[in-house]
Amino acid sequence: MEPYGATVERHAEGWLYSGKAADRFWSKSAIGRPMGEKVLLLADAEVIFCNQHRHLDFPNNNWLADSLSKNSDLLDEYMVIEALRVPGNKVVISANLEHLGIDFSELSWAARWGSDKHPRSESPEAEIRWFHASSELDVQDLHEWSVEVHSRDRIAEVIIVDDESSVVTYRVSSSEPSGELGRLQSRDITQIRERDFKPLSNGRVMILDTDSWPDERIGIPYPNGRIVDSICADMIYADQEDRVVGSSILSDLLNRGLHPRPGFKYGTRWRCYDKPLGEEHAPWLVVHPLEAPSDWEGACLASRLAAGVGKTWLHPLLENGEWRYLSISRPPADSRWTNPNRR
């Protein structure tokens, strides 16, 4: 039943909803874009939300089928809006943000305000993007977006929609992991390179002379020597210009004062300590880019695994010749937006 005798008519940018409830929809929930007294401009996904949660009839009996023919992502967009709005958040899609005088990233799909805030008087808490679980994971794109969003003191929030139309929330940010263990010294690498060693399988090396070992972060102690894996061996023995991606990242992590150790048990390349071993758990899990997930399904799994063991999952990316790290993490429990009903 239409609320208060409302009407919904086609508009070049969406659907004009006219009725007594229009002002309340905006003032209370920031739904749509005000177009005059008792008139709101609704996007297609907002029409579905109002149909499901505000008792608004569709414009006609064929409306949903016709709308899906024009936009195959429409139901996913509705699921995102529903997951954000039902807990009380206010959501303004990007098409309306400019009309409200709110600056935002061109990559953002929408902006979010908490239940106690409103777009008419306050800045957004977060900017939103959404992806299907099968969508490609583009770390360069996400890193650039997160840096821009955080420059406005906002959360870069990502909503993932899966094949059963359930959603899960993640936050992305540029991370600068660092520790208190000092930089990797080139003289120490030179000293290690000059010691006796024996090649092992899988590209590993057994260094036999370990007296006065210069850096405890290099290699794994073993009776009568130290074993270094293939990536660490490349960092030690290859010329700088010939180093592979993995050894370049390893060198960067060491120069950040971290102690990288194998991350096999956590499904990643390295676990990184910021203090001497034994003092605290490793705060970060760092993936090798060539071993990283290619889609959001894999990224969600990796991030959830990291969160389950109290760590942050990081993906390295090379930017202007320097390594940067994208963090994909689960938000606090009170900010994990999801659908109110399982389907």
Secondary structure as UniProt FT lines:
FT   HELIX           3..5
FT   STRAND          7..11
FT   TURN            12..13
FT   STRAND          14..18
FT   TURN            20..21
FT   HELIX           22..29
FT   STRAND          33..34
FT   TURN            37..38
FT   STRAND          39..42
FT   HELIX           44..53
FT   TURN            61..62
FT   HELIX           63..70
FT   TURN            72..73
FT   HELIX           74..85
FT   TURN            86..88
FT   STRAND          90..93
FT   HELIX           94..97
FT   HELIX           98..100
FT   TURN            106..107
FT   STRAND          110..113
FT   TURN            115..116
FT   TURN            119..121
FT   STRAND          126..132
FT   TURN            133..134
FT   HELIX           139..151
FT   TURN            152..153
FT   STRAND          155..161
FT   TURN            163..164
FT   STRAND          167..175
FT   HELIX           186..193
FT   STRAND          197..199
FT   HELIX           201..203
FT   STRAND          205..207
FT   TURN            211..212
FT   TURN            216..217
FT   STRAND          220..222
FT   TURN            223..224
FT   STRAND          225..228
FT   HELIX           230..237
FT   HELIX           240..242
FT   HELIX           245..255
FT   TURN            256..257
FT   STRAND          259..262
FT   HELIX           264..266
FT   STRAND          270..273
FT   TURN            277..279
FT   STRAND          284..286
FT   HELIX           289..291
FT   HELIX           296..308
FT   TURN            309..310
FT   STRAND          312..319
FT   TURN            320..321
FT   STRAND          322..329
FT   HELIX           333..335
//
